[in-house]
């Protein structure tokens, strides 16, 4: 179970770090304009905001993966594979119609 949590946290940590960096880069011009408009001293994003966002996102990812892994660990292997493979009938058809897909499949599941 820990391996699955670790596998999910690696890309989540990279995405979170890139998101925080992008947020800072996008916030700089906005804060500069606000600084100029109100005549205040330099405005920055507080470090506790970055830490809270990072901890919250990684905590949410870890909890979601842990629940999924815990549920999968309680099932027999055959049942866990079957649950992951067989979508319910009609699933995704509305999205395909909205996207304009006119493809036909031999599978009754698509």
PyMOL CGO cylinders between C-alpha atoms (Angstrom):
from pymol import cmd
from pymol.cgo import CYLINDER

trace = [
    CYLINDER, 0.00, 0.00, 0.00, 2.86, 2.39, 0.79, 0.3, 1, 1, 1, 1, 1, 1,
    CYLINDER, 2.86, 2.39, 0.79, 4.29, 1.81, -2.68, 0.3, 1, 1, 1, 1, 1, 1,
    CYLINDER, 4.29, 1.81, -2.68, 1.08, 3.06, -4.32, 0.3, 1, 1, 1, 1, 1, 1,
    CYLINDER, 1.08, 3.06, -4.32, 0.99, 6.13, -2.10, 0.3, 1, 1, 1, 1, 1, 1,
    CYLINDER, 0.99, 6.13, -2.10, 4.63, 6.85, -2.96, 0.3, 1, 1, 1, 1, 1, 1,
    CYLINDER, 4.63, 6.85, -2.96, 3.99, 6.39, -6.67, 0.3, 1, 1, 1, 1, 1, 1,
    CYLINDER, 3.99, 6.39, -6.67, 1.17, 8.90, -6.54, 0.3, 1, 1, 1, 1, 1, 1,
    CYLINDER, 1.17, 8.90, -6.54, 2.99, 11.42, -4.36, 0.3, 1, 1, 1, 1, 1, 1,
    CYLINDER, 2.99, 11.42, -4.36, 5.98, 11.79, -6.69, 0.3, 1, 1, 1, 1, 1, 1,
    CYLINDER, 5.98, 11.79, -6.69, 4.05, 13.32, -9.63, 0.3, 1, 1, 1, 1, 1, 1,
    CYLINDER, 4.05, 13.32, -9.63, 1.79, 15.17, -7.19, 0.3, 1, 1, 1, 1, 1, 1,
    CYLINDER, 1.79, 15.17, -7.19, 4.82, 16.79, -5.54, 0.3, 1, 1, 1, 1, 1, 1,
    CYLINDER, 4.82, 16.79, -5.54, 6.26, 17.80, -8.92, 0.3, 1, 1, 1, 1, 1, 1,
    CYLINDER, 6.26, 17.80, -8.92, 2.91, 19.21, -10.04, 0.3, 1, 1, 1, 1, 1, 1,
    CYLINDER, 2.91, 19.21, -10.04, 2.44, 21.05, -6.77, 0.3, 1, 1, 1, 1, 1, 1,
    CYLINDER, 2.44, 21.05, -6.77, 5.91, 22.58, -6.95, 0.3, 1, 1, 1, 1, 1, 1,
    CYLINDER, 5.91, 22.58, -6.95, 5.32, 23.71, -10.53, 0.3, 1, 1, 1, 1, 1, 1,
    CYLINDER, 5.32, 23.71, -10.53, 1.90, 25.09, -9.56, 0.3, 1, 1, 1, 1, 1, 1,
    CYLINDER, 1.90, 25.09, -9.56, 3.31, 27.08, -6.65, 0.3, 1, 1, 1, 1, 1, 1,
    CYLINDER, 3.31, 27.08, -6.65, 6.06, 28.44, -8.90, 0.3, 1, 1, 1, 1, 1, 1,
    CYLINDER, 6.06, 28.44, -8.90, 3.56, 29.38, -11.62, 0.3, 1, 1, 1, 1, 1, 1,
    CYLINDER, 3.56, 29.38, -11.62, 1.34, 30.99, -9.00, 0.3, 1, 1, 1, 1, 1, 1,
    CYLINDER, 1.34, 30.99, -9.00, 4.22, 33.14, -7.81, 0.3, 1, 1, 1, 1, 1, 1,
    CYLINDER, 4.22, 33.14, -7.81, 5.15, 34.15, -11.34, 0.3, 1, 1, 1, 1, 1, 1,
    CYLINDER, 5.15, 34.15, -11.34, 1.56, 35.13, -12.11, 0.3, 1, 1, 1, 1, 1, 1,
    CYLINDER, 1.56, 35.13, -12.11, 1.12, 36.93, -8.78, 0.3, 1, 1, 1, 1, 1, 1,
    CYLINDER, 1.12, 36.93, -8.78, 4.14, 39.23, -9.22, 0.3, 1, 1, 1, 1, 1, 1,
    CYLINDER, 4.14, 39.23, -9.22, 2.54, 41.55, -11.83, 0.3, 1, 1, 1, 1, 1, 1,
    CYLINDER, 2.54, 41.55, -11.83, -0.76, 41.66, -9.94, 0.3, 1, 1, 1, 1, 1, 1,
    CYLINDER, -0.76, 41.66, -9.94, 0.95, 42.49, -6.66, 0.3, 1, 1, 1, 1, 1, 1,
    CYLINDER, 0.95, 42.49, -6.66, 3.09, 45.13, -8.39, 0.3, 1, 1, 1, 1, 1, 1,
    CYLINDER, 3.09, 45.13, -8.39, -0.01, 46.86, -9.77, 0.3, 1, 1, 1, 1, 1, 1,
    CYLINDER, -0.01, 46.86, -9.77, -1.70, 46.70, -6.38, 0.3, 1, 1, 1, 1, 1, 1,
    CYLINDER, -1.70, 46.70, -6.38, 1.41, 48.11, -4.75, 0.3, 1, 1, 1, 1, 1, 1,
    CYLINDER, 1.41, 48.11, -4.75, 1.43, 51.00, -7.22, 0.3, 1, 1, 1, 1, 1, 1,
    CYLINDER, 1.43, 51.00, -7.22, -2.31, 51.66, -6.98, 0.3, 1, 1, 1, 1, 1, 1,
    CYLINDER, -2.31, 51.66, -6.98, -2.41, 51.82, -3.20, 0.3, 1, 1, 1, 1, 1, 1,
    CYLINDER, -2.41, 51.82, -3.20, 1.08, 53.22, -2.67, 0.3, 1, 1, 1, 1, 1, 1,
    CYLINDER, 1.08, 53.22, -2.67, 2.07, 50.49, -0.24, 0.3, 1, 1, 1, 1, 1, 1,
    CYLINDER, 2.07, 50.49, -0.24, 5.40, 48.88, 0.41, 0.3, 1, 1, 1, 1, 1, 1,
    CYLINDER, 5.40, 48.88, 0.41, 6.36, 45.69, -1.38, 0.3, 1, 1, 1, 1, 1, 1,
    CYLINDER, 6.36, 45.69, -1.38, 3.70, 43.00, -1.39, 0.3, 1, 1, 1, 1, 1, 1,
    CYLINDER, 3.70, 43.00, -1.39, 4.63, 39.34, -1.50, 0.3, 1, 1, 1, 1, 1, 1,
    CYLINDER, 4.63, 39.34, -1.50, 3.02, 35.96, -1.00, 0.3, 1, 1, 1, 1, 1, 1,
    CYLINDER, 3.02, 35.96, -1.00, 3.54, 34.79, 2.56, 0.3, 1, 1, 1, 1, 1, 1,
    CYLINDER, 3.54, 34.79, 2.56, 5.61, 31.60, 2.93, 0.3, 1, 1, 1, 1, 1, 1,
    CYLINDER, 5.61, 31.60, 2.93, 2.94, 30.00, 5.13, 0.3, 1, 1, 1, 1, 1, 1,
    CYLINDER, 2.94, 30.00, 5.13, 0.53, 30.14, 2.15, 0.3, 1, 1, 1, 1, 1, 1,
    CYLINDER, 0.53, 30.14, 2.15, 2.94, 28.06, 0.05, 0.3, 1, 1, 1, 1, 1, 1,
    CYLINDER, 2.94, 28.06, 0.05, 3.41, 25.56, 2.86, 0.3, 1, 1, 1, 1, 1, 1,
    CYLINDER, 3.41, 25.56, 2.86, -0.31, 25.27, 3.52, 0.3, 1, 1, 1, 1, 1, 1,
    CYLINDER, -0.31, 25.27, 3.52, -1.17, 24.78, -0.14, 0.3, 1, 1, 1, 1, 1, 1,
    CYLINDER, -1.17, 24.78, -0.14, 1.59, 22.21, -0.62, 0.3, 1, 1, 1, 1, 1, 1,
    CYLINDER, 1.59, 22.21, -0.62, 0.65, 20.27, 2.52, 0.3, 1, 1, 1, 1, 1, 1,
    CYLINDER, 0.65, 20.27, 2.52, -3.04, 20.37, 1.65, 0.3, 1, 1, 1, 1, 1, 1,
    CYLINDER, -3.04, 20.37, 1.65, -2.60, 19.12, -1.90, 0.3, 1, 1, 1, 1, 1, 1,
    CYLINDER, -2.60, 19.12, -1.90, -0.18, 16.35, -0.94, 0.3, 1, 1, 1, 1, 1, 1,
    CYLINDER, -0.18, 16.35, -0.94, -2.38, 15.35, 2.00, 0.3, 1, 1, 1, 1, 1, 1,
    CYLINDER, -2.38, 15.35, 2.00, -5.43, 15.13, -0.25, 0.3, 1, 1, 1, 1, 1, 1,
    CYLINDER, -5.43, 15.13, -0.25, -3.55, 13.02, -2.80, 0.3, 1, 1, 1, 1, 1, 1,
    CYLINDER, -3.55, 13.02, -2.80, -2.17, 10.73, -0.09, 0.3, 1, 1, 1, 1, 1, 1,
    CYLINDER, -2.17, 10.73, -0.09, -5.61, 10.24, 1.48, 0.3, 1, 1, 1, 1, 1, 1,
    CYLINDER, -5.61, 10.24, 1.48, -7.25, 9.51, -1.86, 0.3, 1, 1, 1, 1, 1, 1,
    CYLINDER, -7.25, 9.51, -1.86, -4.60, 6.99, -2.88, 0.3, 1, 1, 1, 1, 1, 1,
    CYLINDER, -4.60, 6.99, -2.88, -4.57, 5.37, 0.55, 0.3, 1, 1, 1, 1, 1, 1,
    CYLINDER, -4.57, 5.37, 0.55, -8.34, 4.80, 0.48, 0.3, 1, 1, 1, 1, 1, 1,
    CYLINDER, -8.34, 4.80, 0.48, -8.14, 3.31, -3.02, 0.3, 1, 1, 1, 1, 1, 1,
    CYLINDER, -8.14, 3.31, -3.02, -5.21, 1.07, -2.10, 0.3, 1, 1, 1, 1, 1, 1,
    CYLINDER, -5.21, 1.07, -2.10, -6.90, -0.01, 1.12, 0.3, 1, 1, 1, 1, 1, 1,
    CYLINDER, -6.90, -0.01, 1.12, -10.07, -0.95, -0.77, 0.3, 1, 1, 1, 1, 1, 1,
    CYLINDER, -10.07, -0.95, -0.77, -8.10, -2.77, -3.45, 0.3, 1, 1, 1, 1, 1, 1,
    CYLINDER, -8.10, -2.77, -3.45, -6.08, -4.60, -0.82, 0.3, 1, 1, 1, 1, 1, 1,
    CYLINDER, -6.08, -4.60, -0.82, -9.23, -6.01, 0.75, 0.3, 1, 1, 1, 1, 1, 1,
    CYLINDER, -9.23, -6.01, 0.75, -10.47, -7.45, -2.57, 0.3, 1, 1, 1, 1, 1, 1,
    CYLINDER, -10.47, -7.45, -2.57, -9.39, -10.62, -4.28, 0.3, 1, 1, 1, 1, 1, 1,
    CYLINDER, -9.39, -10.62, -4.28, -7.01, -9.97, -7.17, 0.3, 1, 1, 1, 1, 1, 1,
    CYLINDER, -7.01, -9.97, -7.17, -9.49, -11.16, -9.80, 0.3, 1, 1, 1, 1, 1, 1,
    CYLINDER, -9.49, -11.16, -9.80, -12.22, -8.93, -8.42, 0.3, 1, 1, 1, 1, 1, 1,
    CYLINDER, -12.22, -8.93, -8.42, -9.93, -5.89, -8.24, 0.3, 1, 1, 1, 1, 1, 1,
    CYLINDER, -9.93, -5.89, -8.24, -8.90, -6.38, -11.88, 0.3, 1, 1, 1, 1, 1, 1,
    CYLINDER, -8.90, -6.38, -11.88, -12.51, -6.85, -12.98, 0.3, 1, 1, 1, 1, 1, 1,
    CYLINDER, -12.51, -6.85, -12.98, -13.62, -3.67, -11.22, 0.3, 1, 1, 1, 1, 1, 1,
    CYLINDER, -13.62, -3.67, -11.22, -10.90, -1.71, -12.97, 0.3, 1, 1, 1, 1, 1, 1,
    CYLINDER, -10.90, -1.71, -12.97, -11.66, -3.07, -16.43, 0.3, 1, 1, 1, 1, 1, 1,
    CYLINDER, -11.66, -3.07, -16.43, -15.39, -3.16, -16.94, 0.3, 1, 1, 1, 1, 1, 1,
    CYLINDER, -15.39, -3.16, -16.94, -17.02, 0.24, -17.27, 0.3, 1, 1, 1, 1, 1, 1,
    CYLINDER, -17.02, 0.24, -17.27, -20.76, 0.47, -16.87, 0.3, 1, 1, 1, 1, 1, 1,
    CYLINDER, -20.76, 0.47, -16.87, -22.84, 0.41, -20.02, 0.3, 1, 1, 1, 1, 1, 1,
    CYLINDER, -22.84, 0.41, -20.02, -23.08, 3.72, -21.81, 0.3, 1, 1, 1, 1, 1, 1,
    CYLINDER, -23.08, 3.72, -21.81, -20.31, 5.34, -19.84, 0.3, 1, 1, 1, 1, 1, 1,
    CYLINDER, -20.31, 5.34, -19.84, -18.66, 8.11, -21.81, 0.3, 1, 1, 1, 1, 1, 1,
    CYLINDER, -18.66, 8.11, -21.81, -21.13, 8.09, -24.68, 0.3, 1, 1, 1, 1, 1, 1,
    CYLINDER, -21.13, 8.09, -24.68, -22.50, 11.53, -23.87, 0.3, 1, 1, 1, 1, 1, 1,
    CYLINDER, -22.50, 11.53, -23.87, -18.97, 12.93, -23.76, 0.3, 1, 1, 1, 1, 1, 1,
    CYLINDER, -18.97, 12.93, -23.76, -18.18, 11.28, -27.09, 0.3, 1, 1, 1, 1, 1, 1,
    CYLINDER, -18.18, 11.28, -27.09, -21.34, 12.73, -28.67, 0.3, 1, 1, 1, 1, 1, 1,
    CYLINDER, -21.34, 12.73, -28.67, -20.51, 16.16, -27.28, 0.3, 1, 1, 1, 1, 1, 1,
    CYLINDER, -20.51, 16.16, -27.28, -17.02, 15.92, -28.75, 0.3, 1, 1, 1, 1, 1, 1,
    CYLINDER, -17.02, 15.92, -28.75, -18.50, 14.96, -32.12, 0.3, 1, 1, 1, 1, 1, 1,
    CYLINDER, -18.50, 14.96, -32.12, -17.03, 11.47, -32.22, 0.3, 1, 1, 1, 1, 1, 1,
    CYLINDER, -17.03, 11.47, -32.22, -18.89, 9.30, -34.70, 0.3, 1, 1, 1, 1, 1, 1,
    CYLINDER, -18.89, 9.30, -34.70, -16.72, 6.24, -34.27, 0.3, 1, 1, 1, 1, 1, 1,
    CYLINDER, -16.72, 6.24, -34.27, -18.27, 2.81, -33.95, 0.3, 1, 1, 1, 1, 1, 1,
    CYLINDER, -18.27, 2.81, -33.95, -16.75, 0.07, -31.93, 0.3, 1, 1, 1, 1, 1, 1,
    CYLINDER, -16.75, 0.07, -31.93, -17.31, -3.68, -31.92, 0.3, 1, 1, 1, 1, 1, 1,
    CYLINDER, -17.31, -3.68, -31.92, -17.20, -3.70, -28.15, 0.3, 1, 1, 1, 1, 1, 1,
    CYLINDER, -17.20, -3.70, -28.15, -20.55, -3.34, -26.40, 0.3, 1, 1, 1, 1, 1, 1,
    CYLINDER, -20.55, -3.34, -26.40, -18.79, -1.31, -23.67, 0.3, 1, 1, 1, 1, 1, 1,
    CYLINDER, -18.79, -1.31, -23.67, -17.82, 1.64, -25.85, 0.3, 1, 1, 1, 1, 1, 1,
]
cmd.load_cgo(trace, "trace")
